[in-house]
């Protein structure tokens, strides 16, 4: 209604992300494509890259491996065109190679390739700037989940407990959901490190819930 293309892209891409979190990947894909249509007309390669990664996420949740990989390749190609076309809006400043490493890690996780996922998630964590505390917490917890899925429980437990340092700086329902998922994964394995980490993480969740 406001005829603000940038705002339309932000709303559609955010709704796409939310739809995927809620288990509605078909809606997530449709919303991401609506955002991409507008971003293409706007002419910002970085913004197009961000949305292509969200399309890839929805496609991976739909088990469309080939299309998901193709859109992720497009996202990588587009982000390297930074400096051409229109600059990306301020709300997309977080997007770059660290975010794409994380997106690729999620893609491989959804496809069940946990070992491949952890390589990208390690890179995402290594390249994420310290001032993005929420992203660092999310990346570390997602890495922990991937390591546990790959059978590397001891390191997964260590990464999970290390995330508590990052969590002290952020308030995020998305991160807390991921923390709860990691606690569930650790409880499902029979390992001393897993039990110890579960106790520490569960206590943190309990404390935050009472706050």
N, C-alpha and C positions, 0 to 999 in steps of 0.2 A: 504493500500500500504506500510506503514511503518512497518507493522507487530507488532504494539504496542497494545497489548490487553487492557491495561489500558486506552489508548486514545480512542480505539474503544468503550469501555464501557461508557466513559464520553460523547462521541458524540452521541451514540444511546440513552442513557438515557436523555440527554438534548433535543434531537429532540423529544423524546416521550412527555416530559413535554410541549414543545412548541406546538406540535400537539394537545394536549388536550386543551391548552389555545385558540387555533384557531378553536376549534369546530370540530376536526377530531379525535375522540377517537378511532376509529378502527385503524387508522395509529399509534396513540399513543400506543395502545396495542401491535401491531406488533413490533414497535421499542423497547418497553420495554422488550419484550420477546427475541429480538435479543441481547439486553444488558445482560439480565439474563443468556442466554446461555453461554456468554463469562465470566460473573462473577462467574458462577458455576465452570467453568474450572479453573478460577484463584484461587478459594478457600478462598474467604474473606466473612465470614458470615455477617458482617456489610454492605458490599457493596451489597450483595444479599438481605438484608433487605430493603435497600434504594430502590432498583429496584422493589422489590415485592410491596412496597407501591405505586410506580408509576403504576404498573400493576393494583392494586386495584382501583386507581383513574380512569384509563381508563375504567375499567369494570363498575364502578359506573355510569360513564357518558353514558355507553351503556345500563344502567338499568339492569345489570346482578347482582342483589343483592347477590345471593348465592356465586357466584365466587368471587365477590369483598370482601365479608367478609372473605372468606377462604384465599385469598391472604394477607389480612391485618393480619389475625392470624399468617400466615407464617412469615410476616415481624416482628411481635412482638417476635416470637420464635427465629428468627435468630439474632435479635439485642442482645438478652440475651446470645448469644454465643460469645460475644466480648472477645477477648483474645485467641480464638481458631483459628486455620487455619492462613492464611496470614492476616497481618494487612491491614486495609482499606487505600486507597491513601489519600493524603492530601486534595484533593478537596471534599472528602466525610466526612471531619471532623465534619461538622455541624449536621450530622445525629445521632439521638439518640431518647430517649423517648419523648422529647419535640416535635421533628419533627413528630413522629408517632402519638402523641396525635392530632397534627394539621391535619395530613393526615386522621385520623379517623373522626375528625370534618367535614372535607370536604366531606368524604364519606357519612356521615349521612345527610349533607346538600343537596347533590345531590339526595339522596333518599327521601328528603322531611321531614326528622325527625329533625326539627330544635331544639326542646327541648333537645334531646339526643346530638345533635351536640354541643350545647353551653357548656355542661359539659366537653367535650374533649378540646374544644377551650380555656376554662378557664384554664385547666390544662396545655395546651401548653404554654400559656402566662406566667403562674406562674413559669414554669420550664425553660423557655428560658433564656439563659445567656445574661447579659446586653450588652456585646460587639457585639452581633448580632443585630444591630439596625434595619436593613431592615426586618429581620424575626419578630422582636417584633412589628414593625409597621404593617406588613402583618397579623400577628396573631390577633392583637387588632382590626383591621378593619374587619377581617373575623368574629371575635366574635361579633362585632357590627352588622354586617349583619345578623348573626344567631339570635341574640336577637330580632332584628326588625321582622324577619320572625316568631319568636315564640310569638310575641305580646308584648314583653317587651321593648317598644319603649323608655321609659325614660332612662333605663340603656344602651340601644343600642346607644342612642344619646350621652350619657356621655362617653362611650367607644370610640365613633367615634371622638369626640373633643379631648379626651385625647391622641389620636394617633398623634396629631399634634406635640407633644413633640418629639416623636420618628422620625417623618418625617423630622424634622430639621436636622437629622444626615445622611439622606440617599437620594440618587438619584436613583429611580427605576421606570421604566415604568410599571412594574407589580403591584407595590404598588399603583401607581397613578390610574391605571385602577380599582383597588379594591376600592379606595377612591371614584371614580366617581360612581361606583355601589352603594356604601353606600348612597351617596347623592341622587341618584335616588330612593332608598328604603325609605329614610326619606321623600322625597317629596310626596311619594304615601300614606302617613298616615296623619291623621288629629290630630296632637298633638303639643302643644306649644313647648315642648322640641325639637321635631323634626324640627319645623320651625326655632328655634333659632340655632340649630346645623347646619342645612342646610345653613343658612346665613354665619356662620363662616367658614364652610368647603368650600363652593362655593367661598368665597373670597380668601381662600388659593389656590384653584385650579386656579383661575384667576391670582393671583400673580405669581404662578409658570409658568403659560403659557406665561406670559409677560416677564419672566426673560431671 
